[in-house]
């Protein structure tokens, strides 16, 4: 009996004999790896749309341009904010349409369209990942937009707490955590996203009062009601109980995502340090562990995240409270080998000096690439898109000169993909590829196209799984195509010469 692999081998031999594929093509190096990403924020219309109430056609044009710009700048991943504050920038039966789209909460864009679905398809068309970004507990960001009748603030005002200018959902209430979980799993189930992303707003960042002491977050009622049952009748301290509440959501989210789609990544972008004085001798000030319920080291070491994006918004030249110090600390704490892809404060770019700082931070991550496949996210995309301080120009010309694939996540998937078969079309002007056995299509998600140009192999394109044709790359003497799986495991190369 001829096995599928044997059949592929026979077919490949036939294609060589027929002249479609060259057996003499040079060895093709593996593509470079680096996560290059950015947040696209919708809260307060930071990045998109430019203002609420625009016609849907204009909103689409702006979003499409942003995603195209990200691709052109060399990025391969976007974190797109879809739940800024108990609302939705997508079709949802659980929460109202976001006011950042129409200007009025619950009012859909006109004509009606789905920004998340659109963003996913546009990113995939350009060979980029799209992660859906959720704020788990913020109910209203300021008081500019009134809550609609189907918003949590109106449906369950007893679940919400006013803190500063914002309203928050109380994480200590089980129904609040369940709502956040259901929203994220609903998107996981219905959309072809590559990741689910949670930001750093768990319990709110403490605000100073008139006496300059932190204003307490008023969760006394939920603490009195739920804390004693958390440890079988022995009440934990308030900070410990808050950590338990956040831990419960993080763990349930990771587990729920994997039950639905195992290869969808889950990531969190916490405050840059776990606790003050970790590592020893570094900074004081904010303690996210005690004040925000954020035990980010635990999430990493328990394997409740596939990637962690600590917001390392400090410069390299600060030895005690600096970018490099904390990145190395996170690497040392990464006992399960998950991805550590720091967030960089690219929004502070205002001159060439600070643009140079971002380039140096990218270099720091690459220098430590033997310990961890490098990656980073820019906060936020406006710095690159608007070329603030020439950062967009400098990253394209100096940092992103070579196309890179996102790092693989072997704990999610390790499929050994065969080489696709390649064929020239239109008198050699077009290229077509595909598996001899169509069942392999179920295990692949991306195509990676490499070309031999002027004696060097380079990655010239990454496409989504539904694309099987491309123009022959300019000046290419040979082309190789590989399939990449759902966690970016890369298969064998199919080769064809000019």
Wavefront OBJ file of the C-alpha trace (Angstrom):
o trace
v 0.000 0.000 0.000
v 1.315 3.482 -0.852
v 1.202 5.805 2.144
v 0.342 9.492 1.852
v 3.968 10.447 2.517
v 5.172 7.931 -0.089
v 2.637 9.270 -2.578
v 3.848 12.823 -1.977
v 7.425 11.626 -2.539
v 6.466 9.955 -5.828
v 4.585 13.032 -6.987
v 7.526 15.252 -6.067
v 9.838 13.021 -8.136
v 7.433 13.307 -11.048
v 7.397 17.079 -10.826
v 11.207 17.133 -10.821
v 11.286 14.948 -13.949
v 8.692 17.173 -15.603
v 10.787 20.267 -14.915
v 8.331 21.936 -12.538
v 10.591 21.517 -9.503
v 14.370 21.596 -9.374
v 16.175 18.975 -7.293
v 19.370 21.008 -7.632
v 18.070 24.158 -5.911
v 20.310 25.449 -3.110
v 19.465 24.569 0.482
v 16.898 26.996 1.803
v 17.633 28.502 5.228
v 14.883 28.667 7.837
v 13.102 32.024 7.975
v 14.082 34.566 10.630
v 11.924 34.764 13.757
v 10.845 37.773 15.772
v 7.485 38.973 17.057
v 7.017 42.556 15.879
v 3.753 43.981 17.056
v 1.775 46.976 18.172
v -1.393 47.857 20.024
v -4.196 49.564 18.104
v -6.272 51.369 20.723
v -9.904 52.337 20.271
v -10.656 53.782 23.731
v -11.043 57.567 23.423
v -10.392 57.017 19.682
v -6.637 56.937 20.361
v -5.717 55.095 17.156
v -8.998 54.235 15.469
v -11.464 55.426 14.361
v -10.217 58.984 14.197
v -13.506 60.169 15.688
v -16.885 58.621 16.517
v -19.791 58.850 14.143
v -17.926 58.525 10.850
v -19.692 56.690 8.009
v -18.863 52.990 7.895
v -17.040 53.399 4.583
v -14.698 55.933 6.176
v -14.159 53.736 9.230
v -13.238 50.814 6.983
v -10.847 52.939 4.957
v -9.069 54.115 8.103
v -8.789 50.633 9.584
v -7.610 49.109 6.334
v -4.981 51.824 5.983
v -3.710 51.226 9.535
v -3.355 47.480 8.985
v -1.650 48.030 5.637
v 0.673 50.550 7.274
v 1.567 48.033 9.987
v 2.461 45.477 7.332
v 4.479 48.015 5.357
v 6.409 48.962 8.490
v 7.440 45.331 8.986
v 5.087 44.269 11.793
v 3.613 40.779 11.941
v 1.116 41.084 14.808
v -1.525 43.567 15.940
v -3.381 43.773 19.246
v -6.740 45.313 18.355
v -8.867 46.716 21.192
v -12.402 45.342 20.955
v -13.706 45.822 24.532
v -12.559 49.187 25.916
v -15.167 49.470 28.685
v -17.953 46.907 28.824
v -18.738 47.541 25.155
v -17.978 45.854 21.842
v -16.379 46.840 18.554
v -17.932 43.768 16.946
v -21.330 42.093 16.674
v -22.180 40.939 20.200
v -25.286 39.636 21.918
v -23.606 40.119 25.302
v -22.579 43.791 25.291
v -23.580 46.990 23.464
v -21.911 48.530 20.464
v -19.066 50.813 21.513
v -19.711 54.564 21.480
v -16.253 55.040 19.974
v -17.781 53.855 16.702
v -21.076 55.722 16.410
v -20.814 58.287 19.203
v -23.719 56.707 21.057
v -23.461 53.474 23.006
v -25.458 50.549 21.545
v -25.955 52.368 18.210
v -24.405 50.215 15.467
v -22.283 51.743 12.735
v -24.175 52.739 9.609
v -24.281 50.916 7.334
v -23.795 48.017 9.721
v -20.461 46.185 9.624
v -18.206 44.187 11.954
v -14.817 45.850 12.621
v -13.287 42.790 14.300
v -14.207 40.455 11.457
v -12.889 43.013 8.976
v -9.626 43.494 10.903
v -9.000 39.744 11.188
v -9.462 39.200 7.453
v -7.331 42.202 6.481
v -4.505 41.192 8.812
v -4.579 37.602 7.552
v -4.598 38.754 3.945
v -1.312 40.507 4.679
v 0.219 37.581 6.572
v -0.194 39.137 10.032
v -1.647 37.873 13.290
v -4.596 39.685 14.871
v -5.187 39.442 18.630
v -8.447 40.659 20.156
v -7.757 42.939 23.137
v -10.102 43.120 26.124
v -10.247 45.312 29.178
v -11.592 42.860 31.753
v -13.052 45.158 34.428
v -13.397 48.767 33.239
v -17.091 49.665 32.908
v -16.934 53.269 31.664
v -13.883 55.277 30.635
v -14.827 58.728 31.894
v -18.263 60.287 31.638
v -18.362 61.450 28.032
v -20.563 58.580 26.823
v -23.732 57.687 28.720
v -24.327 53.962 29.318
v -27.076 52.370 27.249
v -29.861 50.262 28.697
v -28.012 47.035 27.833
v -24.714 48.127 29.390
v -23.564 46.541 32.647
v -23.688 49.894 34.427
v -27.458 50.081 33.757
v -28.235 46.381 33.934
v -26.382 45.755 37.189
v -25.354 49.031 38.848
v -24.644 47.044 42.032
v -21.756 45.343 40.210
v -20.007 48.648 39.491
v -17.843 51.021 41.513
v -16.935 54.652 40.740
v -13.216 55.311 40.995
v -11.837 58.651 39.883
v -13.478 59.568 36.583
v -14.156 55.967 35.611
v -16.617 53.269 36.550
v -15.273 49.797 37.260
v -16.784 46.346 37.437
v -15.998 44.843 40.831
v -13.707 41.817 40.216
v -14.760 40.358 43.577
v -18.270 39.620 42.274
v -18.384 36.183 40.600
v -20.908 37.348 37.991
v -18.532 40.108 36.886
v -15.730 37.627 36.318
v -18.131 35.305 34.516
v -19.243 38.145 32.213
v -15.644 38.941 31.261
v -14.945 35.254 30.654
v -18.045 34.769 28.510
v -17.199 37.803 26.391
v -13.669 36.592 25.642
v -14.719 33.010 24.955
v -17.530 34.223 22.710
v -14.986 35.986 20.511
v -12.674 32.966 20.607
v -15.525 30.792 19.400
v -16.941 33.050 16.659
v -13.899 34.807 15.183
v -10.738 33.483 13.573
v -8.472 35.463 15.892
v -4.899 34.380 16.533
v -4.877 35.514 20.139
v -6.892 36.837 23.058
v -5.191 39.675 24.929
v -5.930 41.166 28.333
v -4.453 44.512 29.401
v -3.194 45.731 32.787
v -6.441 47.114 34.219
v -7.468 44.592 36.866
v -8.082 46.559 40.034
v -7.492 50.208 39.101
v -4.192 52.000 39.356
v -4.354 53.824 42.711
v -5.196 57.524 42.570
v -3.967 59.995 45.207
v -6.515 61.774 47.368
v -6.392 65.279 48.854
v -4.075 63.943 51.567
v -1.865 62.431 48.826
v -2.647 58.954 50.109
v -4.165 56.390 47.710
v -7.941 56.596 47.437
v -9.331 53.170 48.404
v -11.285 51.159 45.858
v -14.689 50.573 47.449
v -15.209 46.807 47.325
v -16.044 46.448 51.020
v -19.457 44.917 50.324
v -18.173 42.237 47.952
v -15.271 41.499 50.284
v -17.650 41.019 53.191
v -19.943 38.843 51.100
v -17.465 36.640 49.236
v -14.072 36.688 50.960
v -14.865 34.328 53.829
v -15.934 31.567 51.446
v -12.752 31.847 49.383
v -10.702 29.769 51.832
v -13.369 27.657 53.458
v -14.426 30.232 56.013
v -10.987 31.712 56.769
v -11.038 35.210 55.302
v -7.891 36.198 53.402
v -6.530 39.709 53.573
v -8.044 42.189 51.143
v -4.987 42.197 48.813
v -4.797 38.398 48.878
v -8.489 38.080 48.090
v -8.179 40.502 45.201
v -5.322 38.437 43.757
v -7.479 35.331 44.039
v -10.228 37.041 42.059
v -7.904 38.066 39.232
v -6.148 34.686 39.267
v -9.498 32.964 38.883
v -10.315 34.932 35.729
v -6.852 34.487 34.208
v -6.844 30.746 34.778
v -10.422 30.256 33.567
v -9.712 32.304 30.444
v -6.664 30.259 29.517
v -8.466 26.983 30.132
v -11.577 28.114 28.273
v -9.648 29.274 25.211
v -7.784 25.961 24.947
v -11.014 23.972 25.213
v -12.414 25.883 22.240
v -9.320 26.399 20.059
v -6.098 25.072 21.501
v -3.780 27.072 19.253
v -5.306 30.507 19.949
v -2.731 32.256 22.117
v -3.577 34.020 25.350
v -1.455 36.971 26.440
v -1.480 39.651 29.121
v 0.333 42.990 29.252
v 0.809 43.718 32.972
v 2.702 46.568 34.592
v 6.414 46.187 33.833
v 7.517 44.966 37.260
v 5.991 42.209 39.356
v 6.764 43.838 42.712
v 9.141 46.558 43.935
v 12.594 45.261 44.873
v 12.345 42.354 42.414
v 15.131 42.115 41.423
v 16.695 43.192 44.690
v 17.755 46.812 44.858
v 15.323 48.101 42.247
v 12.732 50.825 42.660
v 9.853 51.450 45.006
v 6.558 53.079 44.228
v 3.679 51.143 42.750
v 3.226 47.539 43.857
v 0.854 45.885 41.320
v 0.842 42.683 43.373
v -0.558 44.398 46.459
v -2.468 47.313 44.946
v -3.914 45.922 41.691
v -4.377 42.227 42.426
v -1.868 41.381 39.690
v 0.306 38.347 40.452
v 1.812 38.393 36.966
v 4.756 36.140 37.832
v 2.334 33.454 38.985
v 0.409 33.556 35.707
v 3.664 33.028 33.829
v 4.997 30.257 36.032
v 1.670 28.432 36.229
v 1.415 28.369 32.437
v -1.795 30.431 32.362
v -0.457 32.563 29.500
v 1.219 31.772 26.198
v 2.956 35.120 26.175
v 3.532 37.906 28.666
v 4.015 41.504 27.558
v 5.307 43.406 30.602
v 5.127 47.121 29.926
v 8.812 47.991 30.187
v 8.324 51.699 29.659
v 11.730 52.704 31.045
v 14.959 53.572 29.278
v 18.039 51.370 29.158
v 20.315 53.854 30.969
v 18.504 53.448 34.304
v 20.345 50.545 35.949
v 17.928 50.049 38.857
v 14.608 50.805 37.215
v 15.395 50.190 33.579
v 14.360 48.291 30.485
v 17.215 45.787 30.473
v 17.135 45.100 34.209
v 13.507 44.097 34.188
v 13.656 42.179 30.911
v 16.452 39.997 32.292
v 14.483 39.486 35.508
v 11.457 38.296 33.559
v 13.631 35.909 31.541
v 14.967 34.396 34.772
v 11.432 33.917 36.108
v 10.190 32.268 32.906
v 10.452 28.697 34.179
v 8.107 27.199 31.539
v 9.698 28.898 28.552
v 6.672 30.918 27.477
v 7.098 34.009 25.313
v 8.307 37.253 26.931
v 7.540 40.051 24.469
v 7.907 43.411 26.263
v 5.894 46.485 25.515
v 8.000 49.526 24.587
v 6.938 53.111 25.189
v 7.198 54.200 21.584
v 4.562 56.893 22.196
v 7.176 58.940 24.060
v 9.134 59.419 20.855
v 9.467 63.115 20.190
v 12.961 63.438 18.823
v 15.684 61.344 17.200
v 17.314 60.626 20.558
v 14.328 58.715 21.860
v 13.724 56.986 18.540
v 17.271 55.727 18.938
v 16.310 54.465 22.401
v 13.592 52.250 20.896
v 16.068 50.835 18.369
v 18.525 50.101 21.173
v 15.808 48.314 23.128
v 15.105 46.118 20.116
v 18.836 45.350 19.973
v 18.845 44.398 23.668
v 16.095 41.865 23.041
v 17.930 40.419 20.059
v 21.207 40.134 21.941
v 19.461 37.870 24.428
v 17.882 35.819 21.660
v 19.792 32.672 22.625
v 17.637 32.464 25.748
v 14.338 33.520 24.212
v 13.186 34.118 20.638
v 12.889 37.907 20.613
v 9.736 39.923 20.274
v 8.236 43.265 21.278
v 5.156 45.449 21.011
v 4.979 49.191 20.392
v 2.694 51.339 22.488
v 1.102 52.554 20.410
v 0.918 52.331 16.638
v 0.650 56.089 16.079
v 4.365 56.455 16.785
v 5.227 54.298 13.765
v 2.300 55.203 11.551
v 2.787 58.964 11.932
v 6.587 58.610 11.900
v 6.919 60.547 15.149
v 10.575 61.348 15.703
v 11.227 59.385 12.484
v 10.621 56.157 14.398
v 8.635 54.617 11.546
v 11.390 55.429 9.072
v 14.182 54.247 11.327
v 12.570 50.924 12.196
v 11.975 50.155 8.511
v 15.479 51.193 7.474
v 17.429 49.719 10.395
v 15.443 47.319 12.570
v 13.021 45.601 10.202
v 15.088 45.137 7.055
v 14.545 41.357 7.082
v 11.064 39.833 7.055
v 10.506 37.796 10.222
v 7.943 35.197 11.278
v 6.417 35.162 14.762
v 8.154 32.646 17.056
v 6.653 29.176 17.267
v 4.728 27.991 20.341
v 5.620 24.279 20.513
v 3.469 23.637 23.594
v 0.422 24.424 21.437
v 1.176 22.524 18.240
v 4.063 20.603 16.642
v 2.828 19.344 13.280
v 5.492 18.151 10.809
v 4.208 19.690 7.586
v 5.373 18.299 4.225
v 6.689 20.364 1.350
v 4.005 21.737 -0.968
v 4.173 21.133 -4.716
v 5.004 24.167 -6.863
v 4.026 25.034 -10.432
v 4.799 27.955 -12.753
v 1.936 29.658 -14.560
v 1.542 32.359 -17.220
v 4.875 31.589 -18.863
v 6.691 31.758 -15.562
v 5.164 35.039 -14.396
v 2.992 33.397 -11.723
v 3.547 30.712 -9.131
v 1.018 28.213 -7.740
v 1.460 25.830 -4.826
v -0.478 23.381 -2.708
v -0.410 20.051 -0.943
v -0.797 16.857 -2.922
v -2.941 15.549 -0.053
v -5.584 18.211 0.760
v -5.915 16.879 4.303
v -2.749 18.769 5.203
v -4.720 21.978 4.690
v -6.355 21.306 8.078
v -2.982 21.505 9.831
v -1.518 24.551 8.088
v -2.464 28.192 8.571
v 0.127 30.250 6.695
v 2.351 30.059 3.637
v 5.911 31.389 3.787
v 7.440 32.346 0.435
v 11.223 32.651 0.187
v 13.153 33.735 -2.889
v 16.774 33.408 -3.997
v 17.678 36.928 -5.116
v 21.230 37.925 -6.035
v 22.595 34.840 -4.340
v 20.756 35.278 -1.015
v 17.602 33.672 0.295
v 15.100 36.071 1.763
v 11.509 35.842 2.946
v 9.509 37.914 0.487
v 5.926 37.201 1.523
v 3.734 35.538 4.124
v 0.160 34.760 3.129
v -2.860 33.192 4.773
v -3.783 29.569 4.144
v -6.433 30.347 1.509
v -3.925 31.893 -0.918
v -2.177 29.556 -3.366
v -0.837 31.867 -6.064
v 1.596 34.763 -6.303
v 3.483 36.715 -8.932
v 6.990 35.417 -9.452
v 9.188 37.596 -7.182
v 11.268 40.156 -9.055
v 14.825 39.015 -9.839
v 14.290 35.655 -8.136
v 16.369 32.770 -9.473
v 14.460 30.260 -7.344
v 11.463 30.245 -5.015
v 10.698 28.116 -1.973
v 7.319 27.775 -0.299
v 6.762 26.360 3.173
v 3.577 25.765 5.095
v 3.408 27.077 8.657
v 1.101 25.527 11.216
v -1.274 27.123 13.707
v 1.529 27.864 16.157
v 4.007 28.884 13.433
v 5.769 25.535 13.190
v 7.366 25.663 9.740
v 7.362 22.697 7.371
v 9.666 21.475 4.640
v 10.336 23.686 1.640
v 9.031 23.039 -1.830
v 11.460 24.419 -4.424
v 11.234 25.623 -8.004
v 13.738 27.458 -10.195
v 13.401 30.135 -12.808
l 1 2 3 4 5 6 7 8 9 10 11 12 13 14 15 16 17 18 19 20 21 22 23 24 25 26 27 28 29 30 31 32 33 34 35 36 37 38 39 40 41 42 43 44 45 46 47 48 49 50 51 52 53 54 55 56 57 58 59 60 61 62 63 64 65 66 67 68 69 70 71 72 73 74 75 76 77 78 79 80 81 82 83 84 85 86 87 88 89 90 91 92 93 94 95 96 97 98 99 100 101 102 103 104 105 106 107 108 109 110 111 112 113 114 115 116 117 118 119 120 121 122 123 124 125 126 127 128 129 130 131 132 133 134 135 136 137 138 139 140 141 142 143 144 145 146 147 148 149 150 151 152 153 154 155 156 157 158 159 160 161 162 163 164 165 166 167 168 169 170 171 172 173 174 175 176 177 178 179 180 181 182 183 184 185 186 187 188 189 190 191 192 193 194 195 196 197 198 199 200 201 202 203 204 205 206 207 208 209 210 211 212 213 214 215 216 217 218 219 220 221 222 223 224 225 226 227 228 229 230 231 232 233 234 235 236 237 238 239 240 241 242 243 244 245 246 247 248 249 250 251 252 253 254 255 256 257 258 259 260 261 262 263 264 265 266 267 268 269 270 271 272 273 274 275 276 277 278 279 280 281 282 283 284 285 286 287 288 289 290 291 292 293 294 295 296 297 298 299 300 301 302 303 304 305 306 307 308 309 310 311 312 313 314 315 316 317 318 319 320 321 322 323 324 325 326 327 328 329 330 331 332 333 334 335 336 337 338 339 340 341 342 343 344 345 346 347 348 349 350 351 352 353 354 355 356 357 358 359 360 361 362 363 364 365 366 367 368 369 370 371 372 373 374 375 376 377 378 379 380 381 382 383 384 385 386 387 388 389 390 391 392 393 394 395 396 397 398 399 400 401 402 403 404 405 406 407 408 409 410 411 412 413 414 415 416 417 418 419 420 421 422 423 424 425 426 427 428 429 430 431 432 433 434 435 436 437 438 439 440 441 442 443 444 445 446 447 448 449 450 451 452 453 454 455 456 457 458 459 460 461 462 463 464 465 466 467 468 469 470 471 472 473 474 475 476 477 478 479 480 481 482 483 484 485 486 487 488 489 490 491 492 493 494 495 496 497 498
